[in-house]
Amino acid sequence: MARTLREPFQKILDTILDLLEKGTIPWRKPWGAVSPANFVTKRPYSGINEIVLWSAGFSSPWWMTGRQLEKLGGRLKPDAFPHLIVGAFLGTPRHSPGPIAPEPRLYLRPYLVFNLDQVEGVKAPPVEEKAPLPGAAAILRAYRHHPRYAVASGAHYQPSTDTIGMPPMRCFDSSAEYYVTLFHELGHSTAHPSRLDREWKNRTHAYAREELTAELCAAFLMAAAGLEFPEATTNQAAYLQHWRRNLLDDPMALFEAARAAQKASNFILMRSGKQARKPSSRMKAISTKNGRSALDHAAMPSAEPEKRSA
């Protein structure tokens, strides 16, 4: 049964659901698009906000609030309409049931933003987009604390041995399909106790949330590498409906998975500054095969050319 969220979040979810219904995969960055950023602070948007603003379809990467636009001396075009995003901040609950002061918690606040294409009187700055990594090889090199890799008949990540299994590239319709699949499995591998130690409190939806996290992580990695997404496949309609049903059943999955995927991609790309964890009690409980440590790394798969296979 479909559930609803508080209004700001429901509006964002409705936007994503509408795109899925129309046949668009909203978390796949349009080819050639520049990552969205705030016009004033120059900070890039991330997580669910990056996905929402990607899917808006504007040519400019710059966004601003109405107040920022006013301070810049600009004005909205007659047909301009705002786009809803959310900002996170730490706050302390006003009421506490006991004498102990409540700990700060993370809150989400809605914001309305406009694209530079929707305004007049504001000069567009030069786009200083961070250069994409030179292909898939750079992604693999960046992942310093990577799992073991093995050739397998199907793509999978095995937590017990900390191993990613991948068929050879020739088994895929294109090199793009190969890399988006590999990046999906890389996303799963960040959940390992030696890395981000990701666990889902909501056990009922844990599997679906982890799968969506891996999907979004793959999308962020494809964008970081400057790789084009694979062309639509015959089963894309089923894929779209699958995620639409999941999001209707678990509305918060989109927000939780987007946040987890951003952390995962940052970890792989070493953008967060985090290092591999020391073995935890949960990690030590993970079984290994043939007496090999789960942290033993096999050689990385060689990065094959990104050109599409015939």
ABEGO torsion letter per residue (X at the ends): XBBBBBAAAAAAAAAAAAAAAAGBBAABBBBGBBBBBBAAAGBBBBEAAAAAAAAAGBABABBBBAAAAAAAGBBBBAABBBBBBBBBBBBBBABBABABBBBBBBBBBBBBBBBAAABBGBBBBBBBBBBBBBEAAAAAAABABBBBBBBBABBBBBAAAGBBBBBBAAABABAAAAAAAAAAAAAAAAABAABAGBBBABAAAAAAAAAAAAAAAAAAAAAAAGBBBBBBBAAAAAAAAAAAAAAAABAAAAAAAAAAAAAAAAAAAGAAGBBBBBBBAAAAABBBBGGBBAABBBBBBBBBBABBBX
